[in-house]
Amino acid sequence: MGRKRAVRCSALCSEFIRQVGAGMYAVIETGGKQYKVANGDVVFVEKLDAENDATVDFKVVAVSTDDGFKVGAPYVDGAKVTGKVIKTGRGQKITVFTYKPKKGEKRKMGHRQYYTKVQIESIEA
């Protein structure tokens, strides 16, 4: 059995990988968390106060365009990410079990977190 040789990527191949990886994306902030999004992405965020099919705007922390990468302090001026609310619901139930050893004290609870499913429609920088 011979050793496998590493295949070197030609200049054309590396250029193709760079172009496919390139594209406009943004880092948005909502619900105390940050999400990396691109056009057409569907993200599950913390529950928003919006009806189904409503449009929402997000705070943009950073944005990547063909011109380069911009980071805000704390937000990028003039950048805007718009999304459409698809639905609001509750996640799967998780079981929370607490106990104190040697005391016979235990408690079992369940929890379902609310979420909002949003489709990213546009990124403007």
ChimeraX commands (.cxc) that place a marker at each C-alpha (Angstrom):
marker #1 position 0.00,0.00,0.00 radius 0.5
marker #1 position 1.43,3.29,-1.09 radius 0.5
marker #1 position 1.12,6.57,0.72 radius 0.5
marker #1 position -1.54,8.95,-0.44 radius 0.5
marker #1 position -0.16,12.11,-1.97 radius 0.5
marker #1 position -1.58,15.44,-1.02 radius 0.5
marker #1 position -3.17,17.12,-4.01 radius 0.5
marker #1 position -2.05,20.69,-4.47 radius 0.5
marker #1 position -4.62,23.20,-5.48 radius 0.5
marker #1 position -3.71,25.21,-8.54 radius 0.5
marker #1 position -4.05,28.97,-8.72 radius 0.5
marker #1 position -7.35,28.59,-10.58 radius 0.5
marker #1 position -8.73,26.27,-7.89 radius 0.5
marker #1 position -7.72,28.58,-5.05 radius 0.5
marker #1 position -9.27,31.56,-6.88 radius 0.5
marker #1 position -12.52,29.61,-7.21 radius 0.5
marker #1 position -12.54,28.74,-3.50 radius 0.5
marker #1 position -11.90,32.39,-2.61 radius 0.5
marker #1 position -14.82,33.55,-4.78 radius 0.5
marker #1 position -17.24,30.92,-3.50 radius 0.5
marker #1 position -16.33,31.75,0.09 radius 0.5
marker #1 position -16.70,35.44,-0.63 radius 0.5
marker #1 position -20.03,37.14,-0.34 radius 0.5
marker #1 position -21.88,39.68,1.67 radius 0.5
marker #1 position -22.63,38.75,5.25 radius 0.5
marker #1 position -23.29,40.59,8.48 radius 0.5
marker #1 position -23.10,40.00,12.20 radius 0.5
marker #1 position -26.32,41.12,13.85 radius 0.5
marker #1 position -27.27,41.49,17.49 radius 0.5
marker #1 position -30.66,40.60,18.94 radius 0.5
marker #1 position -31.76,39.20,22.28 radius 0.5
marker #1 position -28.30,39.71,23.78 radius 0.5
marker #1 position -26.74,37.32,21.23 radius 0.5
marker #1 position -24.89,37.75,17.96 radius 0.5
marker #1 position -25.61,35.87,14.73 radius 0.5
marker #1 position -23.70,35.68,11.44 radius 0.5
marker #1 position -26.24,35.97,8.61 radius 0.5
marker #1 position -26.32,36.23,4.82 radius 0.5
marker #1 position -29.13,36.95,2.35 radius 0.5
marker #1 position -31.78,34.22,2.42 radius 0.5
marker #1 position -30.64,32.68,5.73 radius 0.5
marker #1 position -33.24,31.45,8.19 radius 0.5
marker #1 position -32.28,32.01,11.83 radius 0.5
marker #1 position -33.95,31.17,15.13 radius 0.5
marker #1 position -33.60,34.13,17.51 radius 0.5
marker #1 position -34.95,34.95,20.95 radius 0.5
marker #1 position -38.64,35.89,20.90 radius 0.5
marker #1 position -39.32,39.22,19.18 radius 0.5
marker #1 position -42.37,41.42,19.66 radius 0.5
marker #1 position -43.56,41.12,16.04 radius 0.5
marker #1 position -46.43,39.47,14.20 radius 0.5
marker #1 position -46.02,36.82,11.50 radius 0.5
marker #1 position -45.03,38.23,8.08 radius 0.5
marker #1 position -43.84,41.47,9.70 radius 0.5
marker #1 position -40.46,42.95,8.78 radius 0.5
marker #1 position -37.88,43.63,11.47 radius 0.5
marker #1 position -34.59,45.55,11.41 radius 0.5
marker #1 position -31.54,44.36,13.33 radius 0.5
marker #1 position -28.54,46.17,14.82 radius 0.5
marker #1 position -25.44,45.48,12.72 radius 0.5
marker #1 position -22.24,44.82,14.68 radius 0.5
marker #1 position -20.06,44.01,11.64 radius 0.5
marker #1 position -20.54,43.70,7.90 radius 0.5
marker #1 position -18.47,42.13,5.11 radius 0.5
marker #1 position -18.79,43.43,1.56 radius 0.5
marker #1 position -16.71,43.27,-1.60 radius 0.5
marker #1 position -14.95,46.44,-0.40 radius 0.5
marker #1 position -13.84,44.85,2.85 radius 0.5
marker #1 position -14.87,44.19,6.42 radius 0.5
marker #1 position -16.31,46.94,8.65 radius 0.5
marker #1 position -16.64,46.65,12.40 radius 0.5
marker #1 position -18.82,49.06,14.34 radius 0.5
marker #1 position -18.16,50.76,17.63 radius 0.5
marker #1 position -20.56,49.37,18.84 radius 0.5
marker #1 position -22.69,49.35,15.65 radius 0.5
marker #1 position -21.91,50.05,11.98 radius 0.5
marker #1 position -23.27,53.42,10.84 radius 0.5
marker #1 position -25.55,53.23,7.80 radius 0.5
marker #1 position -25.71,49.43,7.77 radius 0.5
marker #1 position -29.09,47.76,7.88 radius 0.5
marker #1 position -30.23,44.14,7.97 radius 0.5
marker #1 position -33.91,43.45,7.30 radius 0.5
marker #1 position -35.68,40.19,8.02 radius 0.5
marker #1 position -39.18,38.79,7.71 radius 0.5
marker #1 position -40.79,36.96,10.63 radius 0.5
marker #1 position -41.86,33.50,9.52 radius 0.5
marker #1 position -43.28,32.26,12.81 radius 0.5
marker #1 position -43.06,32.46,16.57 radius 0.5
marker #1 position -43.09,29.28,18.62 radius 0.5
marker #1 position -41.61,27.28,21.45 radius 0.5
marker #1 position -38.62,24.97,21.32 radius 0.5
marker #1 position -38.40,21.37,22.50 radius 0.5
marker #1 position -39.00,20.66,26.15 radius 0.5
marker #1 position -35.93,20.19,28.31 radius 0.5
marker #1 position -36.01,18.52,31.69 radius 0.5
marker #1 position -34.40,20.27,34.65 radius 0.5
marker #1 position -33.74,18.05,37.67 radius 0.5
marker #1 position -32.26,19.41,40.90 radius 0.5
marker #1 position -31.48,17.52,44.07 radius 0.5
marker #1 position -29.57,17.81,47.31 radius 0.5
marker #1 position -27.65,14.69,48.20 radius 0.5
marker #1 position -28.36,12.91,51.50 radius 0.5
marker #1 position -31.36,15.16,52.19 radius 0.5
marker #1 position -34.12,13.48,50.17 radius 0.5
marker #1 position -34.84,16.77,48.44 radius 0.5
marker #1 position -35.44,16.70,44.69 radius 0.5
marker #1 position -37.39,18.64,42.11 radius 0.5
marker #1 position -38.15,17.91,38.45 radius 0.5
marker #1 position -39.20,20.73,36.11 radius 0.5
marker #1 position -39.64,21.25,32.40 radius 0.5
marker #1 position -38.87,24.30,30.26 radius 0.5
marker #1 position -39.69,25.37,26.70 radius 0.5
marker #1 position -37.94,28.47,25.34 radius 0.5
marker #1 position -39.82,30.86,23.06 radius 0.5
marker #1 position -38.21,31.66,19.69 radius 0.5
marker #1 position -38.87,33.62,16.52 radius 0.5
marker #1 position -37.98,32.18,13.13 radius 0.5
marker #1 position -36.70,34.96,10.83 radius 0.5
marker #1 position -35.67,34.90,7.18 radius 0.5
marker #1 position -33.03,37.49,6.23 radius 0.5
marker #1 position -34.23,39.49,3.23 radius 0.5
marker #1 position -31.59,42.17,2.68 radius 0.5
marker #1 position -28.24,43.41,3.90 radius 0.5
marker #1 position -27.36,47.04,3.14 radius 0.5
marker #1 position -23.97,48.49,3.98 radius 0.5
marker link #1:1,2 radius 0.2
marker link #1:2,3 radius 0.2
marker link #1:3,4 radius 0.2
marker link #1:4,5 radius 0.2
marker link #1:5,6 radius 0.2
marker link #1:6,7 radius 0.2
marker link #1:7,8 radius 0.2
marker link #1:8,9 radius 0.2
marker link #1:9,10 radius 0.2
marker link #1:10,11 radius 0.2
marker link #1:11,12 radius 0.2
marker link #1:12,13 radius 0.2
marker link #1:13,14 radius 0.2
marker link #1:14,15 radius 0.2
marker link #1:15,16 radius 0.2
marker link #1:16,17 radius 0.2
marker link #1:17,18 radius 0.2
marker link #1:18,19 radius 0.2
marker link #1:19,20 radius 0.2
marker link #1:20,21 radius 0.2
marker link #1:21,22 radius 0.2
marker link #1:22,23 radius 0.2
marker link #1:23,24 radius 0.2
marker link #1:24,25 radius 0.2
marker link #1:25,26 radius 0.2
marker link #1:26,27 radius 0.2
marker link #1:27,28 radius 0.2
marker link #1:28,29 radius 0.2
marker link #1:29,30 radius 0.2
marker link #1:30,31 radius 0.2
marker link #1:31,32 radius 0.2
marker link #1:32,33 radius 0.2
marker link #1:33,34 radius 0.2
marker link #1:34,35 radius 0.2
marker link #1:35,36 radius 0.2
marker link #1:36,37 radius 0.2
marker link #1:37,38 radius 0.2
marker link #1:38,39 radius 0.2
marker link #1:39,40 radius 0.2
marker link #1:40,41 radius 0.2
marker link #1:41,42 radius 0.2
marker link #1:42,43 radius 0.2
marker link #1:43,44 radius 0.2
marker link #1:44,45 radius 0.2
marker link #1:45,46 radius 0.2
marker link #1:46,47 radius 0.2
marker link #1:47,48 radius 0.2
marker link #1:48,49 radius 0.2
marker link #1:49,50 radius 0.2
marker link #1:50,51 radius 0.2
marker link #1:51,52 radius 0.2
marker link #1:52,53 radius 0.2
marker link #1:53,54 radius 0.2
marker link #1:54,55 radius 0.2
marker link #1:55,56 radius 0.2
marker link #1:56,57 radius 0.2
marker link #1:57,58 radius 0.2
marker link #1:58,59 radius 0.2
marker link #1:59,60 radius 0.2
marker link #1:60,61 radius 0.2
marker link #1:61,62 radius 0.2
marker link #1:62,63 radius 0.2
marker link #1:63,64 radius 0.2
marker link #1:64,65 radius 0.2
marker link #1:65,66 radius 0.2
marker link #1:66,67 radius 0.2
marker link #1:67,68 radius 0.2
marker link #1:68,69 radius 0.2
marker link #1:69,70 radius 0.2
marker link #1:70,71 radius 0.2
marker link #1:71,72 radius 0.2
marker link #1:72,73 radius 0.2
marker link #1:73,74 radius 0.2
marker link #1:74,75 radius 0.2
marker link #1:75,76 radius 0.2
marker link #1:76,77 radius 0.2
marker link #1:77,78 radius 0.2
marker link #1:78,79 radius 0.2
marker link #1:79,80 radius 0.2
marker link #1:80,81 radius 0.2
marker link #1:81,82 radius 0.2
marker link #1:82,83 radius 0.2
marker link #1:83,84 radius 0.2
marker link #1:84,85 radius 0.2
marker link #1:85,86 radius 0.2
marker link #1:86,87 radius 0.2
marker link #1:87,88 radius 0.2
marker link #1:88,89 radius 0.2
marker link #1:89,90 radius 0.2
marker link #1:90,91 radius 0.2
marker link #1:91,92 radius 0.2
marker link #1:92,93 radius 0.2
marker link #1:93,94 radius 0.2
marker link #1:94,95 radius 0.2
marker link #1:95,96 radius 0.2
marker link #1:96,97 radius 0.2
marker link #1:97,98 radius 0.2
marker link #1:98,99 radius 0.2
marker link #1:99,100 radius 0.2
marker link #1:100,101 radius 0.2
marker link #1:101,102 radius 0.2
marker link #1:102,103 radius 0.2
marker link #1:103,104 radius 0.2
marker link #1:104,105 radius 0.2
marker link #1:105,106 radius 0.2
marker link #1:106,107 radius 0.2
marker link #1:107,108 radius 0.2
marker link #1:108,109 radius 0.2
marker link #1:109,110 radius 0.2
marker link #1:110,111 radius 0.2
marker link #1:111,112 radius 0.2
marker link #1:112,113 radius 0.2
marker link #1:113,114 radius 0.2
marker link #1:114,115 radius 0.2
marker link #1:115,116 radius 0.2
marker link #1:116,117 radius 0.2
marker link #1:117,118 radius 0.2
marker link #1:118,119 radius 0.2
marker link #1:119,120 radius 0.2
marker link #1:120,121 radius 0.2
marker link #1:121,122 radius 0.2
marker link #1:122,123 radius 0.2
marker link #1:123,124 radius 0.2
marker link #1:124,125 radius 0.2
view
